[in-house]
Amino acid sequence: MADMNKINPEELEGVAGGAYEGGAWKTVTGLTGGYLAIRTAPAADYNNEINHTGLLNGDKVQVTGATVQGTTFGGGKATYTWVYAPKYGVSGYVNAAFIK
């Protein structure tokens, strides 16, 4: 029987077509109104917002997962990144266009 090693989460996300940024801390920026929703899925839908709260310009997030393609309001394409938001103590998808 061949030696088998478990694949770590970063490698798994890379195999699945995502891009992992290894725990980088980023800042929310570029919001002109409203908030950056933290979501359970990479799609702009009020029903997938975690606690219906969000992040504001200047808030910090830690990238803890892959960047994936999803949808925005109106059905357009958007890129989402899985992050940990210490402000609320939750993880979820955010629109990557607003984190730098």
C-alpha positions in Angstrom: 0.0 0.0 0.0 1.3 3.4 -1.0 2.2 6.0 1.7 -0.7 8.4 1.9 -0.6 11.9 3.6 -3.5 14.1 4.3 -3.7 17.2 2.2 -3.8 20.5 4.2 -6.6 23.0 3.7 -4.4 25.4 1.7 -3.4 22.7 -0.8 -7.0 21.5 -1.0 -8.2 25.0 -1.9 -5.5 25.3 -4.5 -6.6 22.0 -6.1 -10.2 23.2 -6.1 -9.2 26.3 -8.1 -9.0 28.8 -5.3 -6.2 31.1 -4.4 -5.1 31.0 -0.7 -3.4 34.0 0.8 -2.1 32.3 4.0 -3.6 34.3 6.8 -2.8 37.8 5.5 -4.4 40.7 7.4 -6.3 43.1 5.1 -8.3 46.3 5.6 -11.8 47.1 4.4 -11.6 50.1 2.0 -13.5 51.7 -0.8 -17.0 51.6 0.6 -19.0 54.7 -0.4 -22.1 53.9 1.7 -23.5 51.0 3.6 -21.4 48.1 4.9 -19.4 45.1 3.6 -21.6 42.1 4.4 -20.0 38.9 5.8 -21.8 36.0 4.0 -22.3 32.2 4.3 -22.0 31.8 0.5 -20.2 33.7 -2.3 -23.3 35.5 -3.6 -24.9 38.8 -2.9 -28.2 37.8 -1.2 -29.7 39.3 2.0 -30.5 35.8 3.2 -26.8 34.7 3.4 -25.6 37.7 5.5 -24.3 36.6 8.8 -26.2 38.4 11.6 -27.2 41.0 9.0 -24.2 43.1 10.1 -21.1 44.2 8.2 -17.8 45.8 8.1 -16.9 49.4 7.6 -13.9 51.2 6.0 -10.9 50.7 8.2 -12.0 47.4 9.8 -9.4 44.6 9.7 -10.0 41.0 8.4 -7.8 38.0 8.2 -7.9 36.0 5.0 -8.3 32.4 6.1 -9.6 30.7 2.9 -9.7 30.7 -0.8 -10.8 33.4 -3.2 -13.7 32.2 -5.4 -16.0 33.6 -8.1 -19.6 34.3 -7.2 -22.3 36.7 -8.0 -23.2 40.3 -7.1 -26.5 42.1 -7.0 -28.1 41.9 -10.4 -26.4 38.7 -11.3 -23.0 40.1 -12.3 -19.8 38.4 -11.4 -17.8 39.2 -8.2 -14.8 37.7 -6.4 -15.3 36.7 -2.8 -12.7 35.8 -0.2 -13.2 33.7 3.0 -12.1 35.8 6.0 -12.2 35.9 9.8 -13.6 39.2 11.1 -12.4 39.8 14.7 -14.9 42.7 15.0 -17.7 40.1 15.2 -15.8 36.9 15.9 -17.1 35.3 12.7 -15.8 33.9 9.5 -17.5 34.1 6.1 -17.2 35.4 2.5 -16.7 39.1 1.7 -16.5 40.8 -1.6 -12.8 40.9 -2.3 -13.0 44.2 -4.2 -13.3 46.0 -0.8 -10.3 44.5 1.0 -6.8 45.6 0.4 
